[in-house]
Amino acid sequence: MNAIGRMLKVEPSTILYWVRNFALKTYQKSTPQGEVIIELDEM
């Protein structure tokens, strides 16, 4: 993001904002098919 920010002459936080905004607008969460298995890590 730093390199892209330098190329576009904007702050890296602006690039992060653009990426997050794009993801929120375009991401479609898939629905699980069949059983869902969740494994917990040992501590």
mmCIF file of the N, C-alpha and C atoms, coordinates in Angstrom:
data_MODEL
# 
_entry.id   MODEL 
# 
loop_
_atom_site.group_PDB 
_atom_site.id 
_atom_site.type_symbol 
_atom_site.label_atom_id 
_atom_site.label_alt_id 
_atom_site.label_comp_id 
_atom_site.label_asym_id 
_atom_site.label_entity_id 
_atom_site.label_seq_id 
_atom_site.pdbx_PDB_ins_code 
_atom_site.Cartn_x 
_atom_site.Cartn_y 
_atom_site.Cartn_z 
_atom_site.occupancy 
_atom_site.B_iso_or_equiv 
_atom_site.pdbx_formal_charge 
_atom_site.auth_seq_id 
_atom_site.auth_comp_id 
_atom_site.auth_asym_id 
_atom_site.auth_atom_id 
_atom_site.pdbx_PDB_model_num 
ATOM 1   N N  . MET A 1 1  ? 0.821   -1.178  0.000  1.00 0.00 ? 1  MET A N  1 
ATOM 2   C CA . MET A 1 1  ? 0.000   0.000   0.000  1.00 0.00 ? 1  MET A CA 1 
ATOM 3   C C  . MET A 1 1  ? 0.873   1.253   0.000  1.00 0.00 ? 1  MET A C  1 
ATOM 4   N N  . ASN A 1 2  ? 2.036   1.137   0.627  1.00 0.00 ? 2  ASN A N  1 
ATOM 5   C CA . ASN A 1 2  ? 2.949   2.279   0.614  1.00 0.00 ? 2  ASN A CA 1 
ATOM 6   C C  . ASN A 1 2  ? 3.405   2.599   -0.803 1.00 0.00 ? 2  ASN A C  1 
ATOM 7   N N  . ALA A 1 3  ? 3.753   1.568   -1.562 1.00 0.00 ? 3  ALA A N  1 
ATOM 8   C CA . ALA A 1 3  ? 4.224   1.784   -2.939 1.00 0.00 ? 3  ALA A CA 1 
ATOM 9   C C  . ALA A 1 3  ? 3.109   2.350   -3.815 1.00 0.00 ? 3  ALA A C  1 
ATOM 10  N N  . ILE A 1 4  ? 1.912   1.826   -3.665 1.00 0.00 ? 4  ILE A N  1 
ATOM 11  C CA . ILE A 1 4  ? 0.782   2.329   -4.450 1.00 0.00 ? 4  ILE A CA 1 
ATOM 12  C C  . ILE A 1 4  ? 0.487   3.776   -4.071 1.00 0.00 ? 4  ILE A C  1 
ATOM 13  N N  . GLY A 1 5  ? 0.551   4.074   -2.771 1.00 0.00 ? 5  GLY A N  1 
ATOM 14  C CA . GLY A 1 5  ? 0.333   5.439   -2.302 1.00 0.00 ? 5  GLY A CA 1 
ATOM 15  C C  . GLY A 1 5  ? 1.338   6.414   -2.881 1.00 0.00 ? 5  GLY A C  1 
ATOM 16  N N  . ARG A 1 6  ? 2.616   5.991   -2.957 1.00 0.00 ? 6  ARG A N  1 
ATOM 17  C CA . ARG A 1 6  ? 3.640   6.862   -3.545 1.00 0.00 ? 6  ARG A CA 1 
ATOM 18  C C  . ARG A 1 6  ? 3.368   7.087   -5.028 1.00 0.00 ? 6  ARG A C  1 
ATOM 19  N N  . MET A 1 7  ? 2.957   6.032   -5.735 1.00 0.00 ? 7  MET A N  1 
ATOM 20  C CA . MET A 1 7  ? 2.687   6.171   -7.167 1.00 0.00 ? 7  MET A CA 1 
ATOM 21  C C  . MET A 1 7  ? 1.514   7.107   -7.432 1.00 0.00 ? 7  MET A C  1 
ATOM 22  N N  . LEU A 1 8  ? 0.474   7.016   -6.595 1.00 0.00 ? 8  LEU A N  1 
ATOM 23  C CA . LEU A 1 8  ? -0.727  7.835   -6.801 1.00 0.00 ? 8  LEU A CA 1 
ATOM 24  C C  . LEU A 1 8  ? -0.689  9.151   -6.021 1.00 0.00 ? 8  LEU A C  1 
ATOM 25  N N  . LYS A 1 9  ? 0.400   9.338   -5.235 1.00 0.00 ? 9  LYS A N  1 
ATOM 26  C CA . LYS A 1 9  ? 0.568   10.546  -4.427 1.00 0.00 ? 9  LYS A CA 1 
ATOM 27  C C  . LYS A 1 9  ? -0.583  10.742  -3.430 1.00 0.00 ? 9  LYS A C  1 
ATOM 28  N N  . VAL A 1 10 ? -0.942  9.642   -2.760 1.00 0.00 ? 10 VAL A N  1 
ATOM 29  C CA . VAL A 1 10 ? -1.934  9.674   -1.689 1.00 0.00 ? 10 VAL A CA 1 
ATOM 30  C C  . VAL A 1 10 ? -1.370  8.902   -0.503 1.00 0.00 ? 10 VAL A C  1 
ATOM 31  N N  . GLU A 1 11 ? -1.972  9.064   0.659  1.00 0.00 ? 11 GLU A N  1 
ATOM 32  C CA . GLU A 1 11 ? -1.544  8.373   1.864  1.00 0.00 ? 11 GLU A CA 1 
ATOM 33  C C  . GLU A 1 11 ? -1.896  6.886   1.788  1.00 0.00 ? 11 GLU A C  1 
ATOM 34  N N  . PRO A 1 12 ? -1.086  6.016   2.393  1.00 0.00 ? 12 PRO A N  1 
ATOM 35  C CA . PRO A 1 12 ? -1.407  4.585   2.420  1.00 0.00 ? 12 PRO A CA 1 
ATOM 36  C C  . PRO A 1 12 ? -2.758  4.288   3.087  1.00 0.00 ? 12 PRO A C  1 
ATOM 37  N N  . SER A 1 13 ? -3.142  5.107   4.061  1.00 0.00 ? 13 SER A N  1 
ATOM 38  C CA . SER A 1 13 ? -4.442  4.909   4.706  1.00 0.00 ? 13 SER A CA 1 
ATOM 39  C C  . SER A 1 13 ? -5.587  5.126   3.721  1.00 0.00 ? 13 SER A C  1 
ATOM 40  N N  . THR A 1 14 ? -5.385  5.994   2.737  1.00 0.00 ? 14 THR A N  1 
ATOM 41  C CA . THR A 1 14 ? -6.401  6.212   1.706  1.00 0.00 ? 14 THR A CA 1 
ATOM 42  C C  . THR A 1 14 ? -6.544  4.965   0.836  1.00 0.00 ? 14 THR A C  1 
ATOM 43  N N  . ILE A 1 15 ? -5.420  4.335   0.504  1.00 0.00 ? 15 ILE A N  1 
ATOM 44  C CA . ILE A 1 15 ? -5.465  3.096   -0.282 1.00 0.00 ? 15 ILE A CA 1 
ATOM 45  C C  . ILE A 1 15 ? -6.211  2.020   0.487  1.00 0.00 ? 15 ILE A C  1 
ATOM 46  N N  . LEU A 1 16 ? -5.924  1.890   1.792  1.00 0.00 ? 16 LEU A N  1 
ATOM 47  C CA . LEU A 1 16 ? -6.617  0.914   2.628  1.00 0.00 ? 16 LEU A CA 1 
ATOM 48  C C  . LEU A 1 16 ? -8.113  1.194   2.652  1.00 0.00 ? 16 LEU A C  1 
ATOM 49  N N  . TYR A 1 17 ? -8.496  2.460   2.759  1.00 0.00 ? 17 TYR A N  1 
ATOM 50  C CA . TYR A 1 17 ? -9.911  2.838   2.739  1.00 0.00 ? 17 TYR A CA 1 
ATOM 51  C C  . TYR A 1 17 ? -10.558 2.418   1.430  1.00 0.00 ? 17 TYR A C  1 
ATOM 52  N N  . TRP A 1 18 ? -9.877  2.659   0.295  1.00 0.00 ? 18 TRP A N  1 
ATOM 53  C CA . TRP A 1 18 ? -10.420 2.280   -1.013 1.00 0.00 ? 18 TRP A CA 1 
ATOM 54  C C  . TRP A 1 18 ? -10.607 0.773   -1.117 1.00 0.00 ? 18 TRP A C  1 
ATOM 55  N N  . VAL A 1 19 ? -9.623  0.020   -0.637 1.00 0.00 ? 19 VAL A N  1 
ATOM 56  C CA . VAL A 1 19 ? -9.698  -1.444  -0.712 1.00 0.00 ? 19 VAL A CA 1 
ATOM 57  C C  . VAL A 1 19 ? -10.844 -1.964  0.148  1.00 0.00 ? 19 VAL A C  1 
ATOM 58  N N  . ARG A 1 20 ? -10.944 -1.459  1.375  1.00 0.00 ? 20 ARG A N  1 
ATOM 59  C CA . ARG A 1 20 ? -12.031 -1.906  2.262  1.00 0.00 ? 20 ARG A CA 1 
ATOM 60  C C  . ARG A 1 20 ? -13.401 -1.535  1.694  1.00 0.00 ? 20 ARG A C  1 
ATOM 61  N N  . ASN A 1 21 ? -13.526 -0.340  1.157  1.00 0.00 ? 21 ASN A N  1 
ATOM 62  C CA . ASN A 1 21 ? -14.789 0.113   0.583  1.00 0.00 ? 21 ASN A CA 1 
ATOM 63  C C  . ASN A 1 21 ? -15.179 -0.763  -0.610 1.00 0.00 ? 21 ASN A C  1 
ATOM 64  N N  . PHE A 1 22 ? -14.197 -1.084  -1.469 1.00 0.00 ? 22 PHE A N  1 
ATOM 65  C CA . PHE A 1 22 ? -14.454 -1.947  -2.609 1.00 0.00 ? 22 PHE A CA 1 
ATOM 66  C C  . PHE A 1 22 ? -14.907 -3.330  -2.153 1.00 0.00 ? 22 PHE A C  1 
ATOM 67  N N  . ALA A 1 23 ? -14.230 -3.876  -1.130 1.00 0.00 ? 23 ALA A N  1 
ATOM 68  C CA . ALA A 1 23 ? -14.572 -5.207  -0.626 1.00 0.00 ? 23 ALA A CA 1 
ATOM 69  C C  . ALA A 1 23 ? -15.986 -5.238  -0.051 1.00 0.00 ? 23 ALA A C  1 
ATOM 70  N N  . LEU A 1 24 ? -16.346 -4.205  0.688  1.00 0.00 ? 24 LEU A N  1 
ATOM 71  C CA . LEU A 1 24 ? -17.691 -4.163  1.267  1.00 0.00 ? 24 LEU A CA 1 
ATOM 72  C C  . LEU A 1 24 ? -18.773 -4.098  0.195  1.00 0.00 ? 24 LEU A C  1 
ATOM 73  N N  . LYS A 1 25 ? -18.491 -3.407  -0.902 1.00 0.00 ? 25 LYS A N  1 
ATOM 74  C CA . LYS A 1 25 ? -19.487 -3.251  -1.959 1.00 0.00 ? 25 LYS A CA 1 
ATOM 75  C C  . LYS A 1 25 ? -19.609 -4.491  -2.845 1.00 0.00 ? 25 LYS A C  1 
ATOM 76  N N  . THR A 1 26 ? -18.522 -5.255  -3.017 1.00 0.00 ? 26 THR A N  1 
ATOM 77  C CA . THR A 1 26 ? -18.525 -6.328  -4.005 1.00 0.00 ? 26 THR A CA 1 
ATOM 78  C C  . THR A 1 26 ? -18.507 -7.733  -3.424 1.00 0.00 ? 26 THR A C  1 
ATOM 79  N N  . TYR A 1 27 ? -18.136 -7.910  -2.149 1.00 0.00 ? 27 TYR A N  1 
ATOM 80  C CA . TYR A 1 27 ? -18.001 -9.247  -1.588 1.00 0.00 ? 27 TYR A CA 1 
ATOM 81  C C  . TYR A 1 27 ? -19.365 -9.856  -1.311 1.00 0.00 ? 27 TYR A C  1 
ATOM 82  N N  . GLN A 1 28 ? -19.553 -11.093 -1.754 1.00 0.00 ? 28 GLN A N  1 
ATOM 83  C CA . GLN A 1 28 ? -20.769 -11.832 -1.466 1.00 0.00 ? 28 GLN A CA 1 
ATOM 84  C C  . GLN A 1 28 ? -20.376 -13.076 -0.683 1.00 0.00 ? 28 GLN A C  1 
ATOM 85  N N  . LYS A 1 29 ? -20.873 -13.171 0.538  1.00 0.00 ? 29 LYS A N  1 
ATOM 86  C CA . LYS A 1 29 ? -20.529 -14.288 1.400  1.00 0.00 ? 29 LYS A CA 1 
ATOM 87  C C  . LYS A 1 29 ? -21.223 -15.545 0.904  1.00 0.00 ? 29 LYS A C  1 
ATOM 88  N N  . SER A 1 30 ? -20.450 -16.621 0.770  1.00 0.00 ? 30 SER A N  1 
ATOM 89  C CA . SER A 1 30 ? -21.026 -17.875 0.310  1.00 0.00 ? 30 SER A CA 1 
ATOM 90  C C  . SER A 1 30 ? -21.685 -18.600 1.478  1.00 0.00 ? 30 SER A C  1 
ATOM 91  N N  . THR A 1 31 ? -22.690 -19.393 1.160  1.00 0.00 ? 31 THR A N  1 
ATOM 92  C CA . THR A 1 31 ? -23.360 -20.180 2.181  1.00 0.00 ? 31 THR A CA 1 
ATOM 93  C C  . THR A 1 31 ? -22.698 -21.552 2.245  1.00 0.00 ? 31 THR A C  1 
ATOM 94  N N  . PRO A 1 32 ? -22.464 -22.069 3.452  1.00 0.00 ? 32 PRO A N  1 
ATOM 95  C CA . PRO A 1 32 ? -21.817 -23.370 3.577  1.00 0.00 ? 32 PRO A CA 1 
ATOM 96  C C  . PRO A 1 32 ? -22.705 -24.489 3.032  1.00 0.00 ? 32 PRO A C  1 
ATOM 97  N N  . GLN A 1 33 ? -22.065 -25.449 2.397  1.00 0.00 ? 33 GLN A N  1 
ATOM 98  C CA . GLN A 1 33 ? -22.789 -26.601 1.844  1.00 0.00 ? 33 GLN A CA 1 
ATOM 99  C C  . GLN A 1 33 ? -22.528 -27.795 2.750  1.00 0.00 ? 33 GLN A C  1 
ATOM 100 N N  . GLY A 1 34 ? -23.565 -28.424 3.263  1.00 0.00 ? 34 GLY A N  1 
ATOM 101 C CA . GLY A 1 34 ? -23.393 -29.595 4.113  1.00 0.00 ? 34 GLY A CA 1 
ATOM 102 C C  . GLY A 1 34 ? -22.988 -29.215 5.525  1.00 0.00 ? 34 GLY A C  1 
ATOM 103 N N  . GLU A 1 35 ? -22.184 -30.092 6.150  1.00 0.00 ? 35 GLU A N  1 
ATOM 104 C CA . GLU A 1 35 ? -21.769 -29.884 7.529  1.00 0.00 ? 35 GLU A CA 1 
ATOM 105 C C  . GLU A 1 35 ? -20.605 -28.900 7.617  1.00 0.00 ? 35 GLU A C  1 
ATOM 106 N N  . VAL A 1 36 ? -20.600 -28.139 8.695  1.00 0.00 ? 36 VAL A N  1 
ATOM 107 C CA . VAL A 1 36 ? -19.509 -27.216 8.949  1.00 0.00 ? 36 VAL A CA 1 
ATOM 108 C C  . VAL A 1 36 ? -18.702 -27.778 10.117 1.00 0.00 ? 36 VAL A C  1 
ATOM 109 N N  . ILE A 1 37 ? -17.401 -27.960 9.917  1.00 0.00 ? 37 ILE A N  1 
ATOM 110 C CA . ILE A 1 37 ? -16.532 -28.498 10.963 1.00 0.00 ? 37 ILE A CA 1 
ATOM 111 C C  . ILE A 1 37 ? -15.619 -27.378 11.439 1.00 0.00 ? 37 ILE A C  1 
ATOM 112 N N  . ILE A 1 38 ? -15.636 -27.133 12.737 1.00 0.00 ? 38 ILE A N  1 
ATOM 113 C CA . ILE A 1 38 ? -14.785 -26.106 13.308 1.00 0.00 ? 38 ILE A CA 1 
ATOM 114 C C  . ILE A 1 38 ? -13.829 -26.787 14.286 1.00 0.00 ? 38 ILE A C  1 
ATOM 115 N N  . GLU A 1 39 ? -12.543 -26.544 14.107 1.00 0.00 ? 39 GLU A N  1 
ATOM 116 C CA . GLU A 1 39 ? -11.544 -27.107 15.006 1.00 0.00 ? 39 GLU A CA 1 
ATOM 117 C C  . GLU A 1 39 ? -10.962 -25.988 15.859 1.00 0.00 ? 39 GLU A C  1 
ATOM 118 N N  . LEU A 1 40 ? -10.846 -26.258 17.161 1.00 0.00 ? 40 LEU A N  1 
ATOM 119 C CA . LEU A 1 40 ? -10.258 -25.284 18.063 1.00 0.00 ? 40 LEU A CA 1 
ATOM 120 C C  . LEU A 1 40 ? -8.796  -25.645 18.287 1.00 0.00 ? 40 LEU A C  1 
ATOM 121 N N  . ASP A 1 41 ? -7.937  -24.635 18.258 1.00 0.00 ? 41 ASP A N  1 
ATOM 122 C CA . ASP A 1 41 ? -6.521  -24.860 18.521 1.00 0.00 ? 41 ASP A CA 1 
ATOM 123 C C  . ASP A 1 41 ? -6.292  -25.055 20.011 1.00 0.00 ? 41 ASP A C  1 
ATOM 124 N N  . GLU A 1 42 ? -5.284  -25.868 20.327 1.00 0.00 ? 42 GLU A N  1 
ATOM 125 C CA . GLU A 1 42 ? -4.924  -26.047 21.732 1.00 0.00 ? 42 GLU A CA 1 
ATOM 126 C C  . GLU A 1 42 ? -4.119  -24.840 22.202 1.00 0.00 ? 42 GLU A C  1 
ATOM 127 N N  . MET A 1 43 ? -4.323  -24.472 23.434 1.00 0.00 ? 43 MET A N  1 
ATOM 128 C CA . MET A 1 43 ? -3.583  -23.326 23.970 1.00 0.00 ? 43 MET A CA 1 
ATOM 129 C C  . MET A 1 43 ? -2.413  -23.800 24.788 1.00 0.00 ? 43 MET A C  1 
# 
